Amino acid sequence: MSNARRLLLEFETEEVGVRARDNAKMRKALVRAFSDPSEIVRERALIAAIDLGDASIVTDIRAPLDDDNADVRVAAAQALAWYHQPRTIPALIHGLKDSNTWVRSHCALGLSKLLHGPIWARIPGEDIDIIHADFPEMDEDNIRIFLHKLELSEEAVDQFIMWKSAKFEIEIDESILIKETEGKPIILSAAMTEGAEPVRDSGLSEEVETILSELPDEVRASLPSEDLRRLTPSTARELVTSLTAKKPKKKAVRVKRVKRVRKKKKKPLAREQLIEKIPAEVRETVSEDVLESLSTDELEALVAATPEVEEAEPAVEEPEKKKRKKKSGEALPPVDEEAIEDLRWQGFVDKYGEEKADLLITVSPEMLEGIPQEQIADMDMDTLRSLIQALEPR
């Protein structure tokens, strides 16, 4: 697996784009990723193409605009629109007839940057067909009349005619890109940001922006802008509701019990030793699948929950405080599998917090093996959700 593909699968899109700026090998790998078998890799590669900051990449982005996957087409349209180069005009006009609303929206935005005047998203389909077919049987005067009817500004009409005569193969204009990046600083010093209002994404509608303003600033800052641009008012409301919903409190009794038992632990035991310490009566109530899925910490907690471990109090005890002994033939209470899940959840809470714990508890221990804990701790919630979706069996 190439280094670029690995980084894209880990959602390190910005890292790939930055490295590709000065590394020809990484740049070639980025372009190859536009046709990768994985739609996730293709989509993230096109987003990384924006972080590349090189307008010449638009020549490689035209093909992904016809991808079978809608998310990939959205990312391609977004990248083409961001660079706003004249040579992208035929592709952007083609994208106005895409079946996906977001593809059409990004293409319309890109055309608005290049050809001022009309609301491109509202141009009738038959007019789009005429433009895309290169104005069949129309001379320049009739083309000008046609474009004026679409409400293009006089300057935009002149530019379009000039670009059309050159078949839109116009030299890459880096000055537009420089102006775009310099106008939107990526990093601000603490002195500049102190007391300032959080920066909002200008690509969002006013209604979506109003809904997202209900989120705390730190939560809003953790959401990728390329995903926010896809929100509609209804999906924005769903997102805000899911991120602000109060999580149900877990029973404190079980948490305290686990912590008390762990304090008694003097020497860590191997997994096989812990399983052997579970009484036969308890083993009979636990399925092999559940037992295999338990981590070492969870096995320790299960062993500690049996009377045998709880009896291991100080060696000297007062005569009147007799230990409760198991009567012959008396069955131990069955192990509550829900309680075992609570133990897993609490382990995640201790390491990553409640919000991540609620996501991680839905994934089997086998699926989480091999993912470093530090990586999970560093992930934002959106990235973690995407990772869990990728881990789900298909």
N, C-alpha and C positions, 0 to 999 in steps of 0.2 A: 504494500500500500504506500503510495507516495505521501510525502510529508504534507503537501497541500490538501490532499483528500482527507487525511487523518484530521487535520485542523478544521476542515469544513464540517466533518461529521461531529466534531466537538463544538460546533457553532462558534469557532474562532474566526469569523468572517473578516473582521477588521485586521486581525493579525496577518491573514493571507494577503489582503490588499496592500498592507504596508510593506510586507516583505517583497511582494511582486514589483514594487516601484523600482528597486535597485538590483533585483535578482532576475536575470533573464530566464533561468531555469524555472523559478517559481511562477513567473508570468506565463510561460508555456503550459505549465501544469494547471494554472488557473483557467486558461482558455480551453484546455482539454476537458476540464470539469464541466464546461457548459453542455457537454454531450454525455456526461457520466450516466451509467445505468440507474443510479439512485436519484429520484426526483428531489430529495433533500439536498444532496450534494449540488445538483444543477441550480436549484433555487439559491442556496447560500453562495455559490460561486458568482452568480450574477449580482448579488448584493455586495459581495467583496469587490466586484468590478467598480463599484462607486467609490469604495475606499482606496482603490488604486490611484485615482486622481489623474488618469491619462486618457484624454478624449479620443485618442486613436483606437481605443478598445471598442468603440461603437461599431466598427466594421465586423467584429466577431459576435456582436450581440443580436444582429438581425435574425439569424436562424432560430435562436431560442424563442423568438416571438411567435413561432408556429408550433411550439412544443405541445404535446398531448396533455400535459399537466397544467391546470389553470394557475397554480401558485407559481410555477416556473415562468409562465407567460407574464404574470403580474410583475415579477421581479425584473424580467427583461424590459418591459415597458417602463418601469420605474427608472431603470438604469439609462435607457435611451433618453427619457425625458429630462433626467438630471443633467446630462452633458449638453443638451440643446445645441446640437450641431446641425447645419443645413443638410448634410448628407443623410440624416436620420428621417427627413420629412417623408419620403415614400413609405418607410416602415411604419411611421406613426400614423399616417393616413390609413394604411392597411389595417392597423390595430383598432381603428375607430369602428370597425365592423365585427370585432371579436364578440363571442358569446358571453364573455365575462365582463361584468360591470366595471371591476377595478382595472382591467386592462384598458378598456375604453377611456376610463377616467384619467389614467396616467398618460395615455397617448394624447388626449385632448389637452392636458396640462402642458405637455412638451410642445405641441403645436402653438399654443397660446404664447409661449415664450419666444417662438421664432416668427410667427405670423400674427401680428396683433389685429384685433378687431372682433371677429366673430366668437361666439361661444361654441367651440368646435364640437363639444359633446352633443350639441343640439342640431347639428347639420344633418339634413335628411340623407338617408342611405343612398338614394339615387344620385344625389350630388357627389357623395363620396365616391361612388362608382365612376362617375365622369372624370373626377380628378385622378383617381387611381389608374384609369385607362389612358391617361395622358391626353385628355380632351380630344377625342376622335373627331376628325373633320372640322376642327375649329381653328381659325387663324388667331394671331396674337390679339387683334382688336376684340374678337368675340370672347377670347379667354379673359381679357381685362373686364369686359362687361359682366361676364359670369362671376368673376371674383368680387367685383363691386356689389353684385346682388347678394353675395354671401356676407357682406358688410366688412370685408377686409379694408384696412386703412390704405390710403394712397401709397404710403411708404411700403407697406407690406406687399401690395400688388407689384410694385417695382422690384422689390427683393425677390419675390417668387418667380417673376418672369426671368430675372437674371440667373437665379439658381437653376431654373428649369432648363435654360439654354445650355448650361454647363452640366446637365444631367445630374445635378445635385452633388457632383464630385468636387466639392469645395474644400480647399485646404483647411486642415484642422485649425480652429481658432482657440488657442490656449488662453487668450486674454479673458474670454468669458469665464473659463474655469477658474482662473486666478481671482477674478472679481467675486465669483460665487464663494470660494473658500475663504478669502480674506474677509468677506462680509459676514461670515458666520464663524467666529472663533470657537475652537473645540475645547480649549482649556482656559479657564479664567483663574486669576490669582485669588487668594482668600480676601485680599483687600477690595478687589473689584466686585466680588460676589456678596460681601457682607451687607446684609440688609436689603439686597436686591430681590426683585420678584423672580421666581423660577422661570427659565426660558421655556416657552411653549413652541410646539411644532406648527409652523405657519401653514402646513399642508392639510390641517384638519378643519372640518367645518365648524362653524360657531356652536352648533348644537352639541356636537361630539366634544368640543373643547369644554363646554359648560359642564357636561357630565363628568369628564375626566378631572375637572377641578375639585371634585369631591374627594379625590384620593390624597393622602398625605404626600408631601413633596418627595420624600425619600422613596416611596413606592412608585410614584410617577416616574422618577428618574431612572428606575430599574427596568422600565418597559422599553424594548427596542422600538425606535421610531419607525422602522420599516413595517413593523407589525401594527403600530398605532394607525398608520395611514390607511389601513384596510378596514378600520372600524366604521360601522354605520351607527346611528343613534341607538338602535336596539341591541347590537352586539356590544357597544360601549357600556350600556346600562348593565348587561349581563356580566361584563368584566368587572365593573365597579362593585356590583353586588357580591360577586364571588371573592373579591379581594378585601372587602370590608365586613363580610359576614363574621359574626362572632363564632369562634370555635367552641364546641361543647367541652365543658370541664370534665376531666377524668377523675375517678374516685381517688381521693388523697390517701385512703387507707392502704391500698395496694402499693402506692409509691413509697410510703414510709416504711412498709414492711420490707421491701426490696433493699432500701438503703440501710436498714438496721442489719439485715442479714449480711450484706456486703462488708459491713464494718467488722463482723466476726471472722471473715475470711482471712486466714493467715498465710496460706500457701496456695497458689493457683493449681488446680488439678487438670489433668488431661481430659479431653472430651469422653474417652472410653471409661475413665475412672468415675466421672460424674454419672454416666449412664448406669454403671454398676451400683452406684450408691442409691439409685432410685429403688425403693422397695418393690417387690414383685406385684403386690396388690395395686400399686399405683401404675406400674408398667402396663398392666392389663387394661387400664382405662384410657391409655394414650395410644393412638394409632401410630404405626411405624412412620407414615408420611409426616405426621406432626412432629414426631420425635426427631426425624432427620432434618427438619426445617429449622429446629431451634439452634440458636447460637450458643457459644460457651456461657455467656452471661445469663442467657435465659435458662440454660440447664442448671446453672448454679442457683438461680432463683427458685427453680422447681424443686431441687434437692432441699433447699432451705425451707420450702413450704411444707415439707413432710414432718410428722411428729418426731422422727429420729433426729433431725438436725435441730429442731426447735428445743429438744430436750438437752442439747449440748450447752447448758448454762454452766456457771462456775462449779468446780468439782466439789466444793464444800457447800452444803445447803442445810438449812434448819430442818429438824426432824418433822415439824408439822407441815412443811411444804413438800408433800410427796409428788413425785412425777407421775403424770397420767400414763398408765401402761395400757397397751393394746390388749384387750381381752381376747381369749381364744375364740376364733370364728368370727370376730368383729371385722367388718369390711371398712376400709378407709373410704372417705368421700371421693367421688370421681373428680379427676382434674378438669377444671373449667377451661376449655380451649379459648374462650373469649378472654379469660384472664391472661393466658399466654400471649395473645395478641396485644393486650394492654401492656405487657412487659416489653414486647418489641417496640411498641409505640413510645413508651417512656424512654427506652434506650435512644431512639432517634431524637426525642425532645432534648435529652441531656447533651447530645452532640450538635444538633442543628437548629433547635427551636421547634415550637408547635406547628408553625405553618408548613415547614418542610416535612415534619414528621407525618402530617396528615396525607401528604403525597407519597412518601416512601413506604408507608404501611400497606399501600395497595400493591406493592411489588414484592414478589417472592424473594426469599434470601438468595436463591440460586442466581436470579437475574441481576442482583446487586453485586455479586462476587466479581472481583476484578476492577471495580470502580473505586479509585482511591478516596478515602474519607475526606482528604483535604480538597479534592476536586468538587465533591458534593457540597462541602462547606462554602466554597468560593462561588458556587453557581447562584445566579439570581433566580427568582421563582419562575419566570417565563422560560428560561433555559432548562430548568429542572423539569418543568411540565413537558417540554418538547422531548427531553431525554426519556422520560417515562413512557411517553407515547411511542417512541421508537423502540422501546424494550418490550412493548406489548406484543404477544404472539399474534401473527397474522393468519 
